[in-house]
Amino acid sequence: MNVVTIVLDTFRADIIGPGKKLSWVQTPNLDALAARSVVFENAFGEGQPTLQVRRAFFTGCRSFPFVYNFDRRGHWHHQPGWHKIPPEQDTLAEILGARGYCTGLVADVYHMFKPSLNYTRGFASYEFIRGQESDNWKSGSPDLIEALVRRHVRHPDDAGPGTGLYQYFQNQRFRQGEDDYQTARVFRAAEDWLADNARNTPFLLWIEAFDPHEPWDPPPRYADLYGPDYDGLDFIGPGNAGPDATAEERDRIKALYFGEVTFLDDRIGRLLNKLDALGLKEDTAVLVLSDHGTQVLDHGHFGKGGGNMRAYNTGIVWQMRLPGVAPARISAFVQSHDVMPTILDLLEVPYSRADGASVMPLVRGETNALRDTIVIGWALHSEGNAQAAVSARQAKWNYVTRTHTDDKHALFDLASDPDENKNVVDAHPDVVAALRREIEAVIGQPLPARLNEVCDQGPTPGCVYLQARRRHGAP
């Protein structure tokens, strides 16, 4: 059996399928795929955000708690857990490659390719689609992107040298049409890989799409689906709208996110059609995953992070179209480090060194649960020892705290408060104590804790460039 895995960055799990909070967002291809898939309704990360999740996907090992002190010179940022795959951990691609699988990676998640990182381990071929966010791909003078900048920020300094948007606009200034957008380039490359390797079976194709991560920059007609009469600035970096953004501007920012989701869905549909046209559908498992979600004004803000450990941030997409397996919706808790052992189990490859567990017993009806409590760690920018926000989640409760302090902790009763609005931490000390013990069992020490990893805030290349200009008298 072949495996195609599609990982989406910052894609909310409550978009795909009927009855979800955001199911009105147009994703016809992902909805159709979900209708033919095993869908996990309570899938969550275990260590987040970006690289931490992917390391768990690849190895089946927990990323949280953050304990490794690898050399990270040359890549940024230096968030806890933001580092290479440890040499003692096997990757899915390595294991399958050793068993004769043709393994390929197509990705525009530029973090995976920074100096000292090794996320290509085990892939017989990999294609890095350049240009996302602050990927240091193209350079040029500010006048080359002046027209782009004026459409997206209030003041040119908001996208000046040293900023992420400046780099992004330099990367994207060559675009002529929709096929030049990042999402289109990723999935076109994946289609080409399938065409070239259709007879190199069995295969593993792993596709990483950075979208719908910020900048939220879809072709305009996709954003217009969610607000056709807007004629103001498109704040593709949501933070650039500032605290004085109008209601109309905030609605447009939401439309940009939803438009990027719909554009992504269109290109995923093309990939699935290619798979069918090549005659691979009946012999290929298709997985769709995400690394985390984001807030689109659910609690008054845009974005994600350890300051908000609600389900729309920590939840992930996980659906699997499996040949010969009936569609199902499964409510049991599953997590990101369960992906690798699941794929190996599906392919009947024995492996015992993962922290996660295969979800196939849930699919086969052999058990109703893998675990009753899940623990999720989200890396916080740290100076000195690593720090993290932590969520201990059960069917009824979500307890949130931080590894290094008890100043910011909360408990939400999910039965009466599914949107997690009311903090009831003082009313249920026994529940808090029990969930703290669950966290302590994962980190191996009492809370508040001191994690072993030591972090620093090394400057990004863009910041180094800006500092150098200023030292030499440039504005």
Secondary structure as GFF3:
##gff-version 3
##sequence-region A 1 475
A	DSSP	beta_strand	2	8	.	.	.	ID=ss1
A	DSSP	alpha_helix	28	35	.	.	.	ID=ss2
A	DSSP	beta_strand	38	44	.	.	.	ID=ss3
A	DSSP	beta_strand	47	48	.	.	.	ID=ss4
A	DSSP	alpha_helix	50	59	.	.	.	ID=ss5
A	DSSP	alpha_helix	92	98	.	.	.	ID=ss6
A	DSSP	beta_strand	102	107	.	.	.	ID=ss7
A	DSSP	three_ten_helix	110	113	.	.	.	ID=ss8
A	DSSP	beta_strand	125	128	.	.	.	ID=ss9
A	DSSP	three_ten_helix	142	145	.	.	.	ID=ss10
A	DSSP	alpha_helix	146	150	.	.	.	ID=ss11
A	DSSP	three_ten_helix	156	159	.	.	.	ID=ss12
A	DSSP	alpha_helix	164	172	.	.	.	ID=ss13
A	DSSP	three_ten_helix	178	180	.	.	.	ID=ss14
A	DSSP	alpha_helix	182	197	.	.	.	ID=ss15
A	DSSP	beta_strand	203	209	.	.	.	ID=ss16
A	DSSP	alpha_helix	220	224	.	.	.	ID=ss17
A	DSSP	three_ten_helix	238	241	.	.	.	ID=ss18
A	DSSP	alpha_helix	247	277	.	.	.	ID=ss19
A	DSSP	three_ten_helix	281	283	.	.	.	ID=ss20
A	DSSP	beta_strand	284	290	.	.	.	ID=ss21
A	DSSP	beta_strand	295	296	.	.	.	ID=ss22
A	DSSP	beta_strand	302	303	.	.	.	ID=ss23
A	DSSP	alpha_helix	311	314	.	.	.	ID=ss24
A	DSSP	beta_strand	318	321	.	.	.	ID=ss25
A	DSSP	beta_strand	328	335	.	.	.	ID=ss26
A	DSSP	three_ten_helix	336	338	.	.	.	ID=ss27
A	DSSP	alpha_helix	339	346	.	.	.	ID=ss28
A	DSSP	alpha_helix	360	363	.	.	.	ID=ss29
A	DSSP	beta_strand	374	380	.	.	.	ID=ss30
A	DSSP	beta_strand	384	385	.	.	.	ID=ss31
A	DSSP	beta_strand	387	393	.	.	.	ID=ss32
A	DSSP	beta_strand	397	402	.	.	.	ID=ss33
A	DSSP	beta_strand	410	413	.	.	.	ID=ss34
A	DSSP	three_ten_helix	425	427	.	.	.	ID=ss35
A	DSSP	alpha_helix	429	443	.	.	.	ID=ss36
A	DSSP	beta_strand	454	455	.	.	.	ID=ss37
A	DSSP	alpha_helix	461	471	.	.	.	ID=ss38
###
